[in-house]
């Protein structure tokens, strides 16, 4: 993040909305809507990135945005709506709680989303569940890995291929699911150390674990 950049109240509201919802919307559907200059300044500061998916660009939070949010839960946010007064109070209390307990904001949010991703889905008929992308994310990841590996576990699969097949799942939610699979022993992740094997797409779609970028997954049996 640029050292001298401070998001204005409207930009701060956008960052918190993206963080707590886990959404990675198309640029045209970002709410509240930002002017091009406002959006570009966030991008130049390293707080968001614009990732092309299909024919549209999606707004994605960066690791720097998570770090900024954890340290600035008490900053002013847009005062356009009265509801924001309540949100300001909630965020201030949340910051105090996290500071006292020594808990990182990312740890709290990611645990909550992982539980939601692993929760059982109410039956609505198999076809409707598939169309709406509401099937269990863990099961979908396993199915994709097995497909890419010819039906065999413990075969290297690039994360870029997993993400390509799960474009309907927000990146943050997918990352949390992958990390949960690692914690449960269902999957193991490794970096690509050979520069000749490493491509820009691998770097873009890497899973960051303890500050290290991991590019491939091995599905356990």
C-alpha positions, 0 to 999 in steps of 0.5 A: 500500500502507498505509505501516504494514501488514506481512503476517503470515507466513501472508499473505506465503506467500499473496502469494508463492504467487499471484505465482510461480504466476500463479494468480488463484483463486476466493476459495473456492479460495485456498490456504492458506485465509485467514480473512475478516479476514486477506483483508480486511486484504490487500485494504485494504492494496492488495496484492490485489483481488477481481475478479468473474468470472461468479458468483465473486470471484477473488483478484488481485495488485495492482502494489503486491503485486509491489513489496512482494514484490520488496523483501521476499523475505526476510520470514518466511512461515508455519511450518506446514510444513517445506517452508517452511524450504526456501522461505525459504532459496530466496527469501533467495538469490533476493533476494540474486541479484536485488539484485546483478544489479539485476533486478526480481522482476517482470522475472524472473517475467514473462519466464519466464511469457512463454516458457511461454505462447509454448511449442508445445503438445503435440498432444492433438486440436484439440477437447481443446486448446480445451476445456482452454484450452491453445492458444497464448495469442498465437494466441487473442489474435489471433483475438479481436482480429480477431473484434472488428475484423471480420477487419481488423488495425490496428483499435482493440480494447478490452482489456476485450473481450480479457480478457472472452474469455480469462477462463480465462487468469490476468491475469498470464499474459495481461499477459505475453503482451500485453507479449511481443506488443508487444516483437515488434511484433505489437501496439501499445497505447494509452491512452484519453485522452478521458474520455467514452470511458473507463469503469470497466471500461477502467480495471480491465482496462488494461495497464500499460506503463512506469507508464501505463495502456493501454486499447486494442490495435491488432493489426499485420498 
